[in-house]
Amino acid sequence: MMKLLVIWVLTALSAFALNIPELVPTESLQEQKQGNEFLQIIWDTDLVVDDIETQVYLKKLGFELSTYSENPSKHFNFFMLEDASINAFAGPYGYIGVHTGMLLSSDSESELAGVLSHEISHVTQNHLTRFSEKTAKQTYLMLAGMLVAVLVKDSSIAVSSVAAIAQQNINFTREHEWEADRIGTKMLLKSGFDPKGMAHFFKKLKDSPSANEFLRTHPLSINRISDSIQRSAREYDDYRADSFEYLTIKAKLYYHQYKRVKLETSKVLNLYMQAYDALEKQKYQQAKNHIDQLLELNHNNPTYILAGRIYSKLAQIDKAQAYFSKVSDSETGIYYAAKAYAANNKITNGISILRRYLKLNIGTYYSHKLLSFLYVNVGKLDRAHNHNAKALVLQGKLSEGVIRYQRAKSVTQSRNLFDVLTVRIKRLERLIDLYQNLPN
């Protein structure tokens, strides 16, 4: 909870101002530095959900919503954190996090999209930057205190810093929340989600004892809820239905939190979770029976991915890859296809498809770590260090990334890779130097 408090502080700071400013298309180097420090804090909590399917889903939804924002050119990234409390946050450089408790407490994908749209609006309206410009010295001192508190695990430092700043600016916080509501509701309309999703979710929070953390960082009022509902009212309800991705992610999070399958009203979702439960318990033939029934009724990406994972465990690699190929445009599908090849003693095949994907896409931390692992298994340590470095950079750990790149450079016999690594090291070292020379 100590480290989550740091996240809470930065969320609270992202909510101050009265007027909507002229927006700028790019972030300053100072914002990038703050974002990189914040990114490290997120990963250092050890609360980032270790499931690529969950993370890719949230990123996909978040990036889609951001295209309908006031400033889609802003930098964004999205993370799901393992925490039962109902909370979400927007930090520097567009890093947005959602607690598992937030997703589990949502009753529809529109409600989740409403929360994301609200946080995205905090970013596009530069709330954190505007507050930092207003009280730069106080902000720096508080953030420094938070970082120290993380290192020494002393929650009293964090609490005192929060009390000094948050209470002083509570009126500004409410103004920011109104602004994020207005803009977030417009985003929901443009994206096809029910614009009442945000208002309905906030209304539920008023009566939820688990939402105290969220309410402290996102102050509500009856007038604000009423205004949100009126603003989102329309004469028809032709909105997006809940995606199967949303339903399965929510069901799996429930499963891992409560260690049991929740009985659903949907036969399709029940079959999915019965197959998933059997897979988790290593009852692969039973999992196959459930997934085969599901495949007769459902042809969505989560079903194909789960089918591929199950058939891989049954050593039916060709059939597994046939299902993964149906979602070859998804990083999750590529990731599990590579794992399936590796588990069936076809590591070079796994390297081939994952490497090809990552040549064209930045990819997530998980894919680079997997590819690094696969390269280790075939003795290509230069390539392993290279992708390990990329994974570290995606966590904001730039200096550690430089060390890994240097290790790759020291063992590689490829002149081309040697030259590529030289360029990457120089770029990272220059960026680190720029960050270090920025004023606090």
C-alpha positions in Angstrom: 0.0 0.0 0.0 2.9 2.3 0.6 3.9 2.3 -3.1 0.3 2.6 -4.2 0.2 5.8 -2.1 2.8 7.3 -4.4 0.5 6.5 -7.3 -2.4 8.1 -5.5 -0.4 11.3 -4.9 0.4 11.7 -8.5 -3.2 11.1 -9.4 -4.3 13.8 -7.0 -1.8 16.2 -8.6 -3.4 15.5 -12.0 -6.6 17.4 -11.1 -6.2 21.1 -10.8 -7.4 24.2 -12.9 -10.3 26.4 -13.9 -9.9 27.1 -17.6 -9.2 24.8 -20.5 -5.9 25.9 -22.0 -4.6 25.8 -25.5 -3.3 22.2 -25.9 0.2 21.4 -27.3 0.8 18.3 -29.5 4.0 17.1 -27.8 5.4 16.8 -24.3 8.4 18.6 -22.9 11.6 16.8 -22.0 10.8 17.5 -18.4 7.5 15.7 -18.7 9.2 12.7 -20.4 11.7 12.6 -17.5 8.9 12.7 -14.9 7.0 10.0 -16.9 10.0 7.8 -17.0 10.5 8.1 -13.2 6.8 7.4 -12.7 7.0 4.3 -15.0 9.7 2.9 -12.8 7.5 3.4 -9.8 4.7 1.5 -11.4 6.8 -1.5 -12.2 8.6 -1.4 -8.8 5.3 -1.9 -7.0 5.4 -5.5 -8.3 1.6 -5.1 -8.8 1.5 -5.0 -12.6 -0.8 -7.9 -13.6 1.4 -10.6 -15.0 -0.9 -11.5 -17.9 -0.3 -10.3 -21.4 -3.9 -10.9 -22.5 -5.1 -8.5 -19.7 -2.5 -5.9 -20.4 -2.9 -5.9 -24.2 -6.7 -5.7 -23.8 -6.4 -2.6 -21.6 -3.9 -0.9 -23.9 -6.0 -1.6 -27.0 -9.1 -0.1 -25.3 -7.1 2.9 -23.9 -5.4 3.7 -27.2 -8.7 3.5 -29.1 -10.3 5.9 -26.7 -7.4 8.3 -26.9 -7.9 8.7 -30.6 -11.2 10.4 -29.8 -9.6 12.6 -27.2 -9.0 16.3 -27.3 -5.3 15.7 -28.1 -4.7 12.2 -29.6 -1.0 13.1 -30.3 -0.3 12.9 -26.6 1.8 10.0 -25.3 -0.2 7.3 -23.6 0.4 3.9 -22.0 -1.9 1.8 -19.9 -1.4 -0.7 -17.1 -3.6 -3.1 -15.0 -2.4 -3.3 -11.4 -3.3 -6.2 -9.0 -5.2 -4.4 -6.3 -8.7 -5.0 -4.9 -9.4 -1.4 -4.2 -11.6 0.6 -6.7 -9.1 3.0 -8.1 -7.5 4.4 -11.3 -4.8 7.0 -11.9 -3.3 9.2 -14.5 0.4 10.0 -14.0 3.0 12.1 -15.9 3.6 11.5 -19.6 0.2 9.8 -20.0 0.8 6.7 -17.9 -2.6 5.5 -16.9 -3.3 2.7 -14.5 -6.4 0.7 -13.5 -6.7 -1.5 -10.4 -8.3 -4.9 -10.9 -10.8 -3.9 -8.3 -12.0 -1.1 -10.6 -12.5 -3.5 -13.5 -14.3 -6.1 -11.3 -16.6 -3.5 -9.9 -17.7 -2.3 -13.4 -21.0 -3.7 -14.7 -20.3 -3.0 -18.4 -17.4 -2.2 -20.7 -18.9 1.3 -21.1 -18.3 1.9 -17.4 -14.7 0.8 -17.7 -14.3 3.0 -20.9 -15.9 5.9 -18.9 -13.2 5.6 -16.2 -10.4 5.4 -18.9 -11.9 8.4 -20.8 -11.9 10.4 -17.6 -8.2 9.6 -16.9 -7.3 10.3 -20.5 -8.9 13.7 -20.2 -6.7 14.5 -17.2 -3.8 13.9 -19.5 -5.0 15.7 -22.6 -5.9 18.8 -20.4 -2.4 18.8 -19.0 -3.7 18.8 -15.4 -0.5 17.6 -13.8 1.6 20.0 -15.8 -0.6 22.9 -15.1 -0.5 22.2 -11.4 3.2 21.8 -11.5 3.6 25.2 -13.1 1.4 26.7 -10.5 3.3 25.3 -7.5 6.5 24.0 -8.9 8.5 24.0 -5.7 5.9 22.3 -3.6 5.3 19.7 -6.2 9.0 18.9 -6.5 9.4 18.6 -2.8 6.5 16.4 -2.4 7.5 14.0 -5.2 11.0 13.9 -3.8 9.4 12.9 -0.5 7.4 10.2 -2.2 10.4 8.7 -3.9 12.3 8.7 -0.6 9.3 7.0 1.1 9.3 4.2 -1.4 13.0 3.6 -0.9 12.8 3.5 2.9 9.3 2.0 3.0 8.2 4.8 5.4 4.6 5.5 4.9 4.6 8.4 7.4 6.6 10.6 5.0 4.1 10.0 2.2 1.1 10.7 4.5 2.5 14.1 5.7 3.3 15.2 2.2 -0.2 14.3 0.9 -1.9 16.2 3.8 0.2 19.3 3.0 -0.8 19.6 -0.7 -4.1 17.8 -1.3 -6.1 19.6 1.3 -4.8 23.0 0.2 -6.0 22.4 -3.4 -9.3 20.5 -2.9 -11.4 23.2 -4.7 -9.2 23.0 -7.7 -9.5 19.2 -7.7 -13.3 19.4 -8.1 -12.9 21.8 -11.0 -10.6 19.4 -12.7 -13.0 16.5 -12.2 -15.8 18.5 -13.8 -13.6 19.2 -16.8 -12.5 15.6 -17.2 -16.2 14.5 -16.9 -17.2 16.8 -19.8 -14.5 15.8 -22.1 -14.6 12.1 -21.2 -18.3 11.9 -21.9 -17.7 13.4 -25.4 -15.1 10.7 -26.0 -17.5 7.9 -25.1 -20.1 9.3 -27.5 -17.5 9.4 -30.3 -16.3 5.9 -29.6 -19.8 4.4 -29.6 -19.8 3.5 -25.9 -22.8 4.4 -23.7 -21.9 7.9 -22.5 -23.9 7.2 -19.3 -21.3 4.6 -18.4 -19.1 7.1 -16.6 -22.0 8.7 -14.7 -23.5 5.4 -13.6 -20.1 4.2 -12.4 -19.5 7.3 -10.3 -23.0 7.0 -8.9 -22.3 3.5 -7.7 -19.1 4.7 -6.0 -21.1 7.0 -3.6 -22.4 3.9 -1.8 -19.3 1.7 -2.1 -17.1 1.3 1.0 -14.3 0.0 -1.3 -14.1 3.2 -3.3 -12.7 5.4 -0.5 -9.3 5.7 -2.3 -10.9 6.6 -5.6 -13.2 9.2 -4.0 -10.2 10.9 -2.3 -8.5 11.3 -5.6 -11.6 11.9 -7.7 -14.0 14.0 -5.4 -17.6 13.5 -6.3 -20.8 15.5 -5.6 -24.4 14.8 -6.2 -24.6 17.8 -8.5 -21.7 16.5 -10.5 -23.2 13.0 -11.0 -26.6 14.6 -12.0 -24.8 16.9 -14.5 -22.9 13.9 -16.0 -26.1 11.9 -16.4 -28.0 14.8 -18.0 -25.1 15.6 -20.3 -24.9 12.0 -21.6 -28.7 11.6 -22.1 -29.7 10.5 -25.6 -33.0 9.4 -27.2 -31.7 6.0 -28.3 -29.5 3.3 -27.0 -27.6 2.1 -30.0 -24.3 1.6 -28.1 -21.5 -0.9 -28.3 -22.2 -4.2 -26.5 -19.7 -5.6 -24.1 -16.9 -7.2 -26.0 -16.0 -10.8 -25.3 -12.5 -9.6 -24.4 -13.9 -7.5 -21.6 -16.1 -10.3 -20.3 -13.4 -12.9 -20.3 -10.8 -10.6 -18.8 -13.2 -9.7 -16.0 -14.1 -13.4 -15.4 -10.5 -14.4 -15.2 -9.6 -11.6 -12.8 -12.5 -12.7 -10.6 -11.2 -16.3 -10.8 -7.7 -15.4 -9.7 -8.9 -13.1 -6.9 -11.5 -15.5 -5.4 -9.9 -18.8 -6.5 -13.2 -20.0 -8.1 -15.3 -19.7 -11.3 -18.2 -17.3 -11.0 -21.4 -18.7 -12.5 -22.3 -16.5 -15.4 -25.7 -16.0 -17.1 -24.0 -16.5 -20.5 -23.5 -20.2 -21.6 -20.6 -19.1 -23.8 -18.8 -17.4 -20.9 -19.5 -20.3 -18.6 -17.9 -22.7 -21.2 -14.9 -20.4 -21.6 -14.3 -20.3 -17.8 -14.8 -24.0 -17.4 -12.1 -24.6 -20.1 -9.9 -22.0 -18.5 -10.3 -23.5 -15.0 -9.4 -27.0 -16.4 -6.4 -25.6 -18.1 -5.2 -23.9 -14.9 -5.7 -27.2 -13.0 -3.8 -29.1 -15.8 -6.8 -31.2 -16.7 -6.2 -30.8 -20.4 -8.6 -33.4 -21.8 -11.4 -31.9 -19.7 -10.3 -28.4 -21.0 -10.4 -29.7 -24.6 -14.0 -31.0 -24.1 -15.1 -27.5 -22.9 -13.3 -25.6 -25.6 -14.6 -27.8 -28.4 -18.1 -27.0 -27.2 -17.3 -23.3 -27.1 -15.8 -23.3 -30.6 -19.1 -24.4 -31.9 -20.8 -21.3 -30.5 -18.1 -18.6 -30.4 -15.4 -17.4 -32.8 -13.9 -14.5 -30.8 -10.2 -13.9 -30.2 -10.1 -15.1 -26.6 -11.7 -18.4 -27.6 -9.1 -19.0 -30.3 -6.2 -18.1 -28.0 -7.5 -20.4 -25.2 -8.1 -23.2 -27.7 -4.5 -22.8 -28.9 -3.1 -22.9 -25.4 -5.1 -26.1 -24.6 -4.2 -28.0 -27.7 -0.5 -27.0 -27.2 -0.7 -28.7 -23.8 -2.1 -31.8 -25.5 1.0 -31.7 -27.8 -1.2 -31.1 -30.8 1.0 -28.3 -32.0 -0.4 -28.0 -35.6 -3.9 -27.6 -34.3 -2.8 -25.2 -31.7 -1.0 -23.0 -34.3 -4.1 -23.2 -36.5 -6.1 -21.5 -33.8 -3.3 -18.9 -33.0 -3.1 -18.1 -36.7 -6.7 -16.8 -36.5 -5.5 -14.0 -34.2 -2.1 -13.4 -35.8 -2.7 -9.6 -35.8 -2.8 -9.8 -32.0 0.4 -9.6 -29.8 -1.3 -12.0 -27.4 -1.9 -14.6 -30.1 1.8 -14.3 -31.3 3.0 -14.5 -27.7 1.2 -17.7 -27.0 2.0 -19.2 -30.4 5.7 -18.7 -29.6 5.3 -20.3 -26.2 3.5 -23.2 -27.7 6.3 -23.8 -30.2 8.8 -23.6 -27.4 6.9 -26.0 -25.2 6.8 -28.5 -28.1 10.5 -28.4 -28.7 10.3 -26.0 -31.7 12.0 -23.1 -30.2 13.4 -21.7 -33.5 9.8 -21.5 -34.8 8.8 -19.6 -31.7 11.7 -17.2 -32.2 10.9 -16.7 -35.8 7.3 -15.6 -35.3 7.9 -13.4 -32.2 11.0 -11.8 -33.8 9.0 -11.0 -36.9 6.3 -9.4 -34.9 8.7 -7.3 -32.8 10.5 -6.1 -35.9 7.3 -4.3 -36.9 5.9 -3.4 -33.5 7.3 -2.0 -30.2 5.6 -4.9 -28.3 5.1 -5.2 -24.6 7.6 -6.1 -21.8 6.3 -9.7 -21.8 7.1 -10.4 -25.5 10.6 -9.1 -25.2 11.2 -11.1 -22.0 9.9 -14.2 -23.7 12.0 -13.7 -26.8 15.1 -13.1 -24.6 14.3 -16.4 -22.8 14.0 -18.3 -26.1 17.3 -16.9 -27.4 19.0 -18.1 -24.2 17.7 -21.6 -24.9 19.4 -21.7 -28.3 22.6 -20.2 -27.0 22.3 -16.8 -28.7 23.2 -14.6 -25.7 23.8 -11.4 -27.7 20.1 -11.5 -28.9 19.0 -12.5 -25.4 20.7 -9.5 -23.8 19.4 -7.3 -26.6 15.7 -8.1 -25.9 16.3 -8.1 -22.2 17.5 -4.5 -22.6 14.4 -3.6 -24.5 12.2 -5.1 -21.8 14.1 -3.0 -19.2 13.7 0.2 -21.2 9.9 -0.5 -21.4 9.9 -0.5 -17.6 11.7 2.9 -17.6 14.9 1.4 -16.4 17.2 3.2 -18.8 20.5 2.7 -17.1 19.9 -1.0 -16.6 19.0 -1.2 -20.3 22.3 0.4 -21.2 24.2 -2.3 -19.2 22.3 -5.1 -21.0 22.9 -3.5 -24.4 26.6 -3.3 -23.5 26.6 -7.0 -22.5 25.0 -7.9 -25.9 27.6 -5.8 -27.7 30.5 -7.5 -25.8 29.5 -11.0 -26.9 28.0 -10.6 -30.3 29.9 -11.7 -33.4 27.5 -10.0 -35.7 28.9 -6.7 -37.2 25.4 -5.5 -38.0 24.1 -6.1 -34.5 27.2 -4.6 -33.0 26.6 -1.4 -35.0 22.9 -1.3 -34.0 23.7 -1.8 -30.3 26.3 1.0 -30.5 23.6 3.4 -31.8 21.1 2.3 -29.1 23.6 2.7 -26.3 24.6 6.2 -27.5 20.9 7.3 -27.7 20.1 6.0 -24.3 23.2 7.5 -22.7 22.4 10.9 -24.3 18.8 10.7 -23.0 20.0 9.8 -19.5 22.4 12.7 -19.6 19.7 15.1 -20.7 17.4 13.9 -17.9 20.2 14.3 -15.3 20.9 17.9 -16.4 17.3 19.1 -16.3 16.4 21.4 -13.4 14.4 19.8 -10.6 
